[in-house]
Amino acid sequence: MKPEEYGIMFRAEDGHWWYAGMEAITRALLDRRYQPSGKLRILDAGCGTGAAMTGFLAGYGLVTGFDLSPVALRFCQQREAPRLVNASTVDIPFASGQFDLVTSFDVLYEQGVPDDRPALAEIYRVLAPGGRLLIRLPAYDWLRGRHDRAVQTARRYTARQLARLVRGSGFTLEHLTYANTLLFPLALIKRLFERFTPQRSQRSDLAWDPGVFNRLLQAILSLEAPIIARTGLPFGLSVVAVGRKNE
Ligand SMILES: C[S@@+](CC[C@H](N)C(=O)[O-])C[C@H]1O[C@@H](n2cnc3c(N)ncnc32)[C@H](O)[C@@H]1O
């Protein structure tokens, strides 16, 4: 990710519709499997600037976060994240079987992850038997746009590719769904428009302030949460999977 994007992400995490809506979706998926009892040992792989690990995830247990970027970790410190490590997904510095849940939100698609398979193997290793992976990634390689250049995307995923990756790493695939489906048509128009117009900004979509539309966009994305948790959605801008390590 370009260094200037960490500050943009840090600010967006507090109130931007995309983060708020994705939190609703993630909570819905977690709540079907866990009581928010605070007992899980959680690892947030690629924790970024730390809002998830210090925010809603902390309600489910003791969260440890790691990220490749020292810049990201400095932002996490501003959120007073207590357990932080500078590390890569391809070499996770924890003993095997230590965590009940590993979350990874929009990490494995980045150029900082040269190959996603060793990363998944490492996540599998640090999970306890019966532990779960909750992973979210951007969908469809053909949807690449200016945002992907700013965050240095290496690859985007279809649900089938993510399923193959999760199963191929030894997990039982418990849940597979797209997300951010209702706003898909708008995003598609935006990405196509970008392709045919000269670029004025090199920054990610998060740099755009939606102003009065923020609440509306958040409400639309959050509408998907109960549907995603119960069944799933057939297409969208993100793809989400839950995998379980066998007992
Ligand atoms: C788009 S951000 C997402 C951050 C956070 N998970 C979130 O949901 O806001 C991607 C993060 O992955 C981190 N990253 C990239 N390659 C990594 C790697 N090999 N190991 C650990 N973190 C990595 C980046 O530094 C960045 O913080």
Ligand as a Chemical Component Dictionary entry (heavy atoms), coordinates in Angstrom:
data_LIG
# 
_chem_comp.id                   LIG 
_chem_comp.type                 NON-POLYMER 
_chem_comp.pdbx_formal_charge   0 
_chem_comp.three_letter_code    LIG 
# 
loop_
_chem_comp_atom.comp_id 
_chem_comp_atom.atom_id 
_chem_comp_atom.alt_atom_id 
_chem_comp_atom.type_symbol 
_chem_comp_atom.charge 
_chem_comp_atom.model_Cartn_x 
_chem_comp_atom.model_Cartn_y 
_chem_comp_atom.model_Cartn_z 
_chem_comp_atom.pdbx_ordinal 
LIG C1  C1  C 0  -6.172 -2.547 2.716 1  
LIG S1  S1  S 1  -5.282 -2.673 4.187 2  
LIG C2  C2  C 0  -6.453 -3.456 5.246 3  
LIG C3  C3  C 0  -6.132 -3.237 6.680 4  
LIG C4  C4  C 0  -7.144 -3.777 7.685 5  
LIG N1  N1  N 0  -7.182 -5.220 7.687 6  
LIG C5  C5  C 0  -8.512 -3.194 7.446 7  
LIG O1  O1  O 0  -9.458 -3.945 7.238 8  
LIG O2  O2  O -1 -8.641 -1.963 7.473 9  
LIG C6  C6  C 0  -4.101 -3.941 3.867 10 
LIG C7  C7  C 0  -3.104 -4.111 4.976 11 
LIG O3  O3  O 0  -2.343 -5.285 4.707 12 
LIG C8  C8  C 0  -1.019 -5.035 5.098 13 
LIG N2  N2  N 0  -0.145 -6.024 4.455 14 
LIG C9  C9  C 0  0.233  -6.103 3.157 15 
LIG N3  N3  N 0  1.018  -7.168 2.951 16 
LIG C10 C10 C 0  1.133  -7.793 4.161 17 
LIG C11 C11 C 0  1.814  -8.963 4.609 18 
LIG N4  N4  N 0  2.536  -9.713 3.767 19 
LIG N5  N5  N 0  1.735  -9.287 5.911 20 
LIG C12 C12 C 0  1.008  -8.545 6.782 21 
LIG N6  N6  N 0  0.333  -7.426 6.407 22 
LIG C13 C13 C 0  0.391  -7.069 5.118 23 
LIG C14 C14 C 0  -0.781 -3.601 4.686 24 
LIG O4  O4  O 0  0.317  -3.027 5.334 25 
LIG C15 C15 C 0  -2.111 -2.976 5.092 26 
LIG O5  O5  O 0  -2.075 -2.510 6.408 27 
# 
loop_
_chem_comp_bond.comp_id 
_chem_comp_bond.atom_id_1 
_chem_comp_bond.atom_id_2 
_chem_comp_bond.value_order 
_chem_comp_bond.pdbx_ordinal 
LIG C1  S1  SING 1  
LIG S1  C2  SING 2  
LIG S1  C6  SING 3  
LIG C2  C3  SING 4  
LIG C3  C4  SING 5  
LIG C4  N1  SING 6  
LIG C4  C5  SING 7  
LIG C5  O1  DOUB 8  
LIG C5  O2  SING 9  
LIG C6  C7  SING 10 
LIG C7  O3  SING 11 
LIG C7  C15 SING 12 
LIG O3  C8  SING 13 
LIG C8  N2  SING 14 
LIG C8  C14 SING 15 
LIG N2  C9  SING 16 
LIG N2  C13 SING 17 
LIG C9  N3  DOUB 18 
LIG N3  C10 SING 19 
LIG C10 C11 SING 20 
LIG C10 C13 DOUB 21 
LIG C11 N4  SING 22 
LIG C11 N5  DOUB 23 
LIG N5  C12 SING 24 
LIG C12 N6  DOUB 25 
LIG N6  C13 SING 26 
LIG C14 O4  SING 27 
LIG C14 C15 SING 28 
LIG C15 O5  SING 29 
# 
